Amino acid sequence: MTILVTKGGIVIKKIYLIALLLIISSLPVSAFVVNGAIYTTTLTKYLWRGIAINDGPAIQSGLILGADGITLQLWTSCQQKISPDLFDEIDLYANYEHSIPYADFLTVSIGYASYMEAPFHYPNIIPLQEINLTLKSDIISSPYLTWYHSIDAFTINNFLEGGVSYEYEIGKLSGGETIIGIAGTLGYNLTLNNVLPKGKYSIGFTVAGLNFYSNYYISSFTITPSVLFQLGLNNEKNIDGSKIYKNYATASILVNYSFNIGTETIQ
């Protein structure tokens, strides 16, 4: 399905195709297996690092392809802030992950993200470019810490996010496996804020989040309803005087379909 027919959309698809070809060319000849997923999420409010992007519901869909620790993702969002017939945002993600030698319980990953907001027909739009570095562990509570840093010329942005999670398997339900989980996150901001006096920095905790969810696995599908509670930890305000980080309660449901491309040759 063609998502965009504009010049910006053609460029996005070309970038994504080139990245996919790089993944395929890096695979060993004896192993041609790509793991993939297609997903759609419906949510009551679109939050990005604690900031509300829209005042109403949003539909967010995407495609994930991965092999040998490399993952590519195309992500879209339609939050109806411009028109219900348009995608308001399309993002591209690339990530490489590898366990640390002699410490297999630790994994490090480096990623790249390109965020583009609509309207896409503007020829002078420059997407926000960002890199990130994550350290996580598979010990109990699965702790992680991610550092995000913008790399475009117009924005200075450094953001830290840490979190933990825990899952408990309930068992079979109507032919599928069911687990329940809880995840907590905490954000810390180090950003040059244009609203504040020149040269001043906004430093401090932003929001704390607690997410309750359930994964229902049946065949190649995963269905995940969830409820998120967010607590604003910062009194920083927008130029109009409204708070940037607020208390929210949101709900969502995700439907994910997993698939594999190719087969692995056993030597």
N, C-alpha and C positions, 0 to 999 in steps of 0.2 A: 504494500500500500504506500502510495506516495504521500508523505507528510507535507512537504513544501514544494512548490513549483517556482518559487522566486529565486533570484540570484543567490541570496544568503542561504537558502535551503540547499541549492546545488553544491555550494561550497562545503556545507556541513556534511552532506552525504559523501563527497569526495574524500574529505578528511577521514571519515569513519571507515570508508572502503580501504584506504591506504593502510590505516592502522590494523584492520582485519587481515590484510595480506601480509603484513609484517609478522603477525602472530602465526599465521599458517606456515610461512617460510621458515620460522624458527623451530618448528616441530621436527623431531627425529623422523627419519623415513619409516622406521618400524612402528611408529606410534602416531596415528593421525586421529586424535580424539579431541573434540571441542565440546565443552560443557556449556549449555545455554539455558536461558530462562526468559520467558515473556510474562509480564505482570501488569496488573492494573489495580490501583488503589483509589477508593473513594473516601474522602475525609471531610470533616466538618469545617476545618480551618487549616490553612497552609502556614506552618511555622518554620522559619529558617533560623537556626541558632537562637531561638527564643524570641525572634521578631516576627510579628504577624505580617504576612505578605498580602493577605486579602481578608475581607470581612465576611466572606461566605464560604460555601463548600467548594471543593476542587476535585478534579479527576486527574490522577497522575499515572502515566503508563511508561513502560520502558522495555528495553531489550538488553540482555547481558550475555556476553560470550567470553569464555575463559579457557586457558590451556597453559599448563606448565608454570603456574604462578602468575600469569599475565591475565588481566581482566579488562575488558572494554565494556562500556555501558552507554547507551543512548537513553536519555530520560526526558520526558515531556510533562508539561503541566498545563491544564486549562482551568483557571480559577475564575473565569468570567469577569475579570476586572476591566477588560476592554470589550469583548464580545463573546458570547457563548459559542460562536462558530470559529474562533481562533485559538491557536495554542499561544498562551501567554509567555511560555518559557520553554526553551529546549537547551539541555545541557549535555556535554560530552565528558566522559570520565575514562581515564586509563590508570591502571594500578599494577604494580609488581610486588609480590609478597614472597618471603622466604624465611624459613626458620633459621635461628642463629646457631652456628656450629657449636657443638658441645653444650648447648642449652636448648634442646628441642622443645621445651615447654614455652619458649619465647619466640615470637614471630615479629619481624619488622617488615614494614611495607612503605613504599613511596608512591605517591599518586599525583595525577594532574587533572584539573577540572577546568572546563570552559563554560561559563554561564552566559546565555544569550536570551534577552527578553524581547518580546514583541513590541511594536510591529516589525516584522522581519524584512519588509520591503525597503526599509531605510538603508541606502548603500553605505552610509558613514557610521553605522553601528559597530562599536568595538566591544566584543565580549569581555567580561571580567575573567582574567586568567589567574589560576591559583595552583599552588603545589601544596602537598601535605605529607607528613611523616607520622607513621603510627607504630607504636610498640604495644603489643598485647600478649596475653598469656592464656594458656588453656587450663590453668589451675582452677580450683573452686572459685566461683564468682566471675571468672573470665574478665579480669580487669584490663582496661586499655587506656592509652593516652595518645591523643592526636594533636599535632600542631599544624595549623593552617596558615599559609602566607600568600598574600596576593602578589602577583608579579607583573601587573600592568602599570603603566606610567601615571595613571590618574588616581589611584587609590592606594593608601598604605593601610594594610590590615593584617594583624597578627591575632590569632585566636587559638586558645587551648580548650580541648574538650576531653574529659575523662569520664569513665563509667564502669559499672559492674552489672552483671546479670546472673540470673539463676533460673533453671528450668527443671520441671518435674514431670515425668511421664505418667499419664493417667492410665493408658492402655487402649484397647480397641473400642471403637465406637462406630457402629453402622458400617463395618468393613474397613475402617481407617484407623490410623494411629493418632492419638491425641496427647499433646503436652500443654502444660500451662507454664507461663513464665512471668518474671518481673525484671525490669531493667531500670537502673537509676543513672542519670547523667548530671554533670556539673560543667558549666561553661565559665571561662575566664577570658576577659577581653584586654587586649593591648592595642589600641587603635588611635591613630591621629584623627580626631573628630573636628570637622570643619565648623560645627556649631559652636564649639568652645573657642575661647580666645586663641589667637594664633600662637602656635608653639606648644600648646597644652595637650596633654594626653589623657584619654579616658582609660583608666586602668582599674580592673577589679572584676569580681564575680558578676555574671550576668543573670543566669537562671539556673534553677535546679529542676530536674524533671523526673517523674516516676511513671513508668509505663507498665500497665498490666495487659497481658496478651495471652492468646491461646493459638497454637498451631494444630491444624487438623490436616493430616496427610492421607490422601487416598489416590492410589495409582500415581500419576506424575503431577498431580495437583496438590497445592498447599493453600489452605484457606485460613487467614489470620485476622480475626477481629481483635481490636485493641482499644484501650482507653488511656489517654495521657493526661496527667495533672502537672501543670507547670507553675512554679513559684518564682516571681521576679525578685531578684536580689539587688537590684541597682535602681537608683532614683534618677538616672540620667534621662534627659528629656529631649524631644525633637525641637526644632526651631519654633514650632507652633505651640510649645508648652506641654504637649502630651507626653506621657511616659513611653520610653522605648521598650522596656521590658516589663510585661504585665503578667498577672495571674490568669491562667487559662485552664480550661478542661475541654479536651477535644476527643473525638472518637473517629475510628477508621476501620475499614475492612479491605484486606488485600487478597487477591486471587493470583496465584503464581503457577505457571506451567513450566516444568523442567524437561529438558531433552538433551540428547547427545548426538553429535555429528561425527561419523567415522568409527572405525574399529581399531583396536590395539592388537598388534601382532605379537604373539608369544614366541620368544626365541627358543 
